[in-house]
Amino acid sequence: MSACNAERAPGRRRSQPRLAAFGLALLCLVAAAPLAAHYVKLDGALVEKGRLTVGLALAGAPFSYRRDGALQGFEVAVAEAAAAAHGLELRLLRMPRGELTEALAAGRVDAIATLALPEDPAELRRLPYLVTGDHMMVLKGNPFRIEGPDDLAGRTVSVTSGSSAERYAHAISDAQVAAGRDPMHIHSLPDQRFTHFPVSMGHAAAFFVQTRSAVANSLDPQSRSRLVPGAFQPRREVGFALKADNDKLFHALEHALAAMVATGKYQTLLERYALPADISAFR
């Protein structure tokens, strides 16, 4: 069965039908007309002719960070690929996250990267390339042999008080009780910087944190913890955001992302930056 005619199997992201339809439709478009689909005329759609200007607030390694004076990371690579797909030069403007939407509204940038923002800018059009949420973390040696949420029945875990990760942990515990197993013992700590301590000291089996911290901890050679693949609660799509009326640029970036997925470049970038498959926007 071809990908264009295949039905998407039901899964944990049933709340994202628009994203699935977007990816499937564009993959079919690229496959049917690779040359025509690759280019969109951008006359009058850019701040500067021949250049894609993207506003970026650093989200930390491996997403976006500065090393040796240069901006690097997955978000930077995606922006570079999107610009190259249309023969454009890329200009990245690093700024505080509080200035991103202002810069877009003022016409200083063509698009912004939303990963560093605390919430989605509702008035803008969005093109997601990642999904973020909450993850379960264990010691790298996994002494408690935790392979998934079901292994946490009756175990002690730690969370940050008031966070979405805390709600995720309670949802898992409630599911354990509903299945006739013991609830988890959930310890809420006042600040995220303390949340890993019970696990690092061997007193708890797991802790729960959001995507940026979970990925950074897993990749840090000095860290004692790693995320558990598949134990993920998606919360939000992140990627490019641009003005609602900029149809030309929206479709240009849309085609560029579709081409990245269709050619395997998107998957290559996920692997290059060691990002977990759970947070791909195109699963």
C-alpha positions as CSV (number, residue, x, y, z in Angstrom):
1,M,0.0,0.0,0.0
2,S,1.4,3.4,-0.9
3,A,1.9,6.0,1.8
4,C,-0.5,8.3,0.1
5,N,-3.4,5.8,0.5
6,A,-2.5,4.3,3.8
7,E,-4.6,5.1,6.9
8,R,-2.8,6.2,10.0
9,A,-3.0,3.7,12.8
10,P,-4.6,5.0,16.0
11,G,-1.9,5.9,18.6
12,R,-1.1,8.0,21.6
13,R,-1.3,11.3,19.5
14,R,-4.9,11.2,18.5
15,S,-5.1,14.8,19.6
16,Q,-2.9,15.8,16.6
17,P,-4.9,14.8,13.5
18,R,-4.0,18.1,11.8
19,L,-0.3,17.4,12.1
20,A,-0.7,13.9,10.7
21,A,-2.8,15.1,7.8
22,F,-0.2,17.8,7.1
23,G,2.7,15.4,7.0
24,L,0.9,12.8,4.9
25,A,-0.5,15.3,2.4
26,L,2.9,17.0,1.9
27,L,4.8,13.8,1.6
28,C,2.4,12.7,-1.2
29,L,2.9,16.2,-2.8
30,V,6.6,15.9,-2.7
31,A,6.5,12.3,-4.1
32,A,4.2,13.3,-6.9
33,A,6.0,16.5,-8.0
34,P,9.4,16.8,-6.4
35,L,10.5,19.7,-8.5
36,A,7.4,21.8,-8.6
37,A,6.7,21.2,-4.9
38,H,10.1,22.3,-3.8
39,Y,9.9,26.0,-4.8
40,V,7.4,28.7,-3.8
41,K,7.8,32.3,-5.2
42,L,8.6,34.5,-2.2
43,D,8.4,38.0,-3.8
44,G,7.4,40.4,-1.1
45,A,7.2,37.7,1.5
46,L,10.6,38.2,3.1
47,V,12.1,41.0,5.3
48,E,15.1,41.0,2.9
49,K,15.1,39.7,-0.6
50,G,17.0,36.4,-1.0
51,R,17.4,35.9,2.8
52,L,15.4,34.0,5.4
53,T,15.6,35.8,8.7
54,V,14.7,33.7,11.8
55,G,14.4,34.9,15.3
56,L,15.9,32.5,17.8
57,A,16.1,32.3,21.6
58,L,18.6,29.7,22.8
59,A,16.8,26.6,24.1
60,G,20.0,24.9,25.2
61,A,22.0,21.9,23.8
62,P,21.2,20.0,21.6
63,F,18.3,22.2,20.4
64,S,20.0,25.6,20.0
65,Y,23.1,26.8,21.7
66,R,26.3,28.8,21.1
67,R,29.7,27.1,20.8
68,D,33.0,28.7,19.7
69,G,31.0,31.8,18.8
70,A,28.6,30.1,16.4
71,L,25.0,29.1,16.8
72,Q,24.5,25.4,16.6
73,G,21.9,22.7,17.3
74,F,18.9,20.9,15.8
75,E,16.8,24.1,15.5
76,V,19.7,25.9,13.7
77,A,20.1,22.9,11.3
78,V,16.4,22.8,10.5
79,A,16.4,26.6,9.7
80,E,19.5,26.1,7.5
81,A,17.8,23.3,5.6
82,A,14.6,25.3,5.2
83,A,16.5,28.3,3.7
84,A,18.6,26.1,1.4
85,A,15.5,24.4,0.1
86,H,14.5,27.7,-1.6
87,G,18.0,28.9,-2.4
88,L,17.9,31.5,0.4
89,E,20.7,32.8,2.7
90,L,19.9,32.2,6.3
91,R,20.2,35.0,8.9
92,L,19.7,33.9,12.5
93,L,18.9,36.7,15.0
94,R,19.5,35.6,18.6
95,M,17.4,37.5,21.1
96,P,15.7,37.1,24.5
97,R,12.6,34.9,24.3
98,G,10.5,37.8,25.4
99,E,11.4,39.7,22.3
100,L,10.6,37.0,19.7
101,T,7.0,37.8,19.0
102,E,7.7,41.6,19.1
103,A,10.4,41.2,16.5
104,L,8.1,39.3,14.2
105,A,5.2,41.8,14.6
106,A,7.7,44.6,13.9
107,G,8.9,43.0,10.7
108,R,12.4,42.5,11.9
109,V,12.3,38.7,11.2
110,D,10.4,36.5,8.8
111,A,9.7,33.7,11.4
112,I,10.6,32.7,14.9
113,A,11.5,29.4,16.6
114,T,9.0,28.7,19.4
115,L,10.8,26.0,21.4
116,A,12.2,28.5,23.9
117,L,8.8,30.2,24.4
118,P,6.8,29.2,27.5
119,E,3.6,28.9,25.5
120,D,2.3,29.0,21.9
121,P,1.7,32.5,20.4
122,A,-2.0,32.0,19.5
123,E,-2.2,34.8,16.9
124,L,0.5,33.3,14.7
125,R,0.6,30.5,12.2
126,R,2.7,27.6,13.3
127,L,4.7,24.9,11.5
128,P,5.8,22.3,14.1
129,Y,9.0,20.2,13.7
130,L,9.1,18.8,17.3
131,V,6.7,17.8,20.0
132,T,7.6,18.5,23.7
133,G,6.2,17.2,26.9
134,D,7.1,15.3,30.0
135,H,9.5,12.3,30.3
136,M,10.4,9.7,32.9
137,M,14.0,9.6,34.0
138,V,16.1,6.8,35.6
139,L,19.7,6.3,36.6
140,K,21.9,5.4,33.6
141,G,22.6,2.0,35.2
142,N,18.9,1.5,35.8
143,P,19.4,-0.5,39.0
144,F,15.7,-0.7,39.6
145,R,15.1,-2.2,36.2
146,I,12.5,0.4,35.2
147,E,11.5,-0.1,31.5
148,G,8.2,1.8,31.5
149,P,5.5,3.3,33.7
150,D,4.1,-0.1,34.7
151,D,7.3,-0.9,36.5
152,L,6.7,2.0,38.9
153,A,3.8,0.5,40.9
154,G,4.6,0.9,44.6
155,R,7.8,2.7,43.8
156,T,9.0,6.1,45.0
157,V,9.4,8.8,42.4
158,S,10.2,12.6,42.5
159,V,8.6,15.5,40.6
160,T,8.7,19.3,40.6
161,S,5.8,20.7,42.5
162,G,3.2,22.4,40.2
163,S,4.7,21.2,37.0
164,S,3.0,19.3,34.1
165,A,5.5,16.5,34.9
166,E,3.9,16.2,38.3
167,R,0.5,15.8,36.7
168,Y,2.0,13.1,34.4
169,A,3.3,11.2,37.4
170,H,0.0,11.4,39.2
171,A,-1.8,10.2,36.1
172,I,0.5,7.1,35.9
173,S,-0.1,6.4,39.6
174,D,-3.9,6.7,39.1
175,A,-3.7,4.2,36.2
176,Q,-1.7,1.8,38.4
177,V,-4.5,1.9,41.1
178,A,-7.2,1.5,38.4
179,A,-5.4,-1.7,37.2
180,G,-5.3,-3.1,40.7
181,R,-1.6,-2.3,41.4
182,D,-0.1,-0.3,44.2
183,P,0.1,3.5,43.8
184,M,3.4,5.3,43.4
185,H,4.9,7.3,46.3
186,I,5.3,10.7,44.7
187,H,7.6,13.2,46.3
188,S,7.1,16.8,45.1
189,L,10.1,19.1,45.4
190,P,9.9,22.9,45.2
191,D,12.4,23.5,42.4
192,Q,13.4,21.5,39.3
193,R,17.1,21.6,40.2
194,F,16.4,19.4,43.2
195,T,14.1,16.9,41.4
196,H,16.8,14.5,40.4
197,F,18.4,14.2,43.9
198,P,16.3,11.3,45.2
199,V,17.1,9.3,42.1
200,S,20.8,10.2,42.0
201,M,21.1,9.2,45.7
202,G,19.3,5.9,45.1
203,H,16.3,6.7,47.2
204,A,13.8,6.9,44.3
205,A,13.3,4.8,41.2
206,A,12.5,7.6,38.7
207,F,11.8,11.3,38.3
208,F,9.8,13.3,35.8
209,V,10.8,16.4,33.9
210,Q,10.0,18.3,30.7
211,T,11.7,17.7,27.4
212,R,14.4,20.2,27.3
213,S,15.8,19.1,30.7
214,A,15.2,15.4,30.0
215,V,17.2,15.5,26.8
216,A,20.0,17.7,28.2
217,N,20.4,15.3,31.2
218,S,20.5,12.2,29.0
219,L,23.2,13.7,26.8
220,D,25.4,15.2,29.5
221,P,28.3,12.8,30.1
222,Q,28.4,14.0,33.7
223,S,24.8,13.3,34.4
224,R,23.8,10.1,36.2
225,S,20.3,9.9,34.6
226,R,18.7,9.2,31.3
227,L,15.2,9.3,29.9
228,V,13.2,6.2,29.4
229,P,12.2,5.8,25.7
230,G,8.4,5.6,25.2
231,A,7.6,7.0,28.6
232,F,6.5,10.3,27.2
233,Q,3.5,12.5,27.7
234,P,3.2,15.0,24.7
235,R,2.1,18.4,25.6
236,R,2.9,20.9,22.8
237,E,4.1,21.2,19.2
238,V,7.0,23.6,18.6
239,G,8.7,24.8,15.5
240,F,8.4,27.9,13.2
241,A,5.8,30.6,13.8
242,L,5.1,33.4,11.4
243,K,2.5,36.1,10.7
244,A,-0.9,34.8,10.0
245,D,-1.2,36.6,6.7
246,N,2.2,35.5,5.2
247,D,0.8,32.7,3.0
248,K,3.8,32.6,0.7
249,L,6.3,32.0,3.4
250,F,4.0,29.6,5.2
251,H,3.8,27.3,2.2
252,A,7.5,27.7,1.4
253,L,8.5,26.5,4.9
254,E,5.8,23.8,4.7
255,H,7.2,22.4,1.5
256,A,10.8,22.6,2.9
257,L,9.8,20.6,6.0
258,A,8.0,18.0,3.9
259,A,11.0,17.6,1.6
260,M,13.2,17.1,4.7
261,V,11.0,14.3,5.9
262,A,10.6,12.7,2.5
263,T,14.3,12.6,1.8
264,G,15.3,11.4,5.2
265,K,17.1,14.6,6.2
266,Y,14.8,15.2,9.1
267,Q,15.6,11.7,10.5
268,T,19.3,12.3,10.0
269,L,19.1,15.5,12.0
270,L,17.3,13.7,14.8
271,E,20.0,11.1,15.0
272,R,22.9,13.7,14.6
273,Y,21.7,15.5,17.7
274,A,20.7,12.4,19.5
275,L,17.0,13.4,20.0
276,P,14.6,10.8,21.1
277,A,12.1,9.5,18.5
278,D,9.3,10.3,20.9
279,I,9.6,14.0,20.1
280,S,9.5,13.8,16.4
281,A,6.6,15.9,14.9
282,F,6.2,13.4,12.1
283,R,5.6,10.0,13.7
